[in-house]
């Protein structure tokens, strides 16, 4: 792998870490611990502010992932004369389907669950939906990473 390819792969993995790592950290570690120690009014303000920051950074990470992923695929394609092995294609399609579902969840967070939480509607229900979406993103990211590692074989 040339240095440009290595740099691109590093940026791709870093963006994945930002998106998946932040959703994992928030949903599994930070939110449950802080929820117990903050009064309800401060909690809602904190959660909405944190949610906005998470969405801003996660969408940036998704954009970087798409761009670097396209470059990675083109680089592999050029190296192989675009004659991809069937197993490679199956794993790639599987990974892309998982990522599309994760992006769908991200759209739900951006357009439905976080706005409900910001408006104060549905209180605990909206909060649970946000947390479930973050957990689903974390789980999907773990599976996508596992499938991506199979691309190298």
Secondary structure as the mmCIF struct_conf table of DSSP 4:
data_model
#
loop_
_struct_conf.conf_type_id
_struct_conf.id
_struct_conf.beg_label_comp_id
_struct_conf.beg_label_asym_id
_struct_conf.beg_label_seq_id
_struct_conf.end_label_comp_id
_struct_conf.end_label_asym_id
_struct_conf.end_label_seq_id
HELX_RH_AL_P HELX_RH_AL_P1 UNK A 3 UNK A 16
HELX_RH_PI_P HELX_RH_PI_P1 UNK A 17 UNK A 21
HELX_RH_AL_P HELX_RH_AL_P2 UNK A 22 UNK A 24
HELX_RH_PI_P HELX_RH_PI_P2 UNK A 25 UNK A 30
HELX_RH_AL_P HELX_RH_AL_P3 UNK A 31 UNK A 35
TURN_TY1_P TURN_TY1_P1 UNK A 36 UNK A 37
BEND BEND1 UNK A 38 UNK A 38
HELX_RH_AL_P HELX_RH_AL_P4 UNK A 40 UNK A 80
TURN_TY1_P TURN_TY1_P2 UNK A 81 UNK A 82
HELX_RH_AL_P HELX_RH_AL_P5 UNK A 86 UNK A 108
HELX_RH_PI_P HELX_RH_PI_P3 UNK A 109 UNK A 113
HELX_RH_AL_P HELX_RH_AL_P6 UNK A 114 UNK A 119
TURN_TY1_P TURN_TY1_P3 UNK A 120 UNK A 120
BEND BEND2 UNK A 122 UNK A 122
HELX_RH_AL_P HELX_RH_AL_P7 UNK A 123 UNK A 150
TURN_TY1_P TURN_TY1_P4 UNK A 151 UNK A 152
#
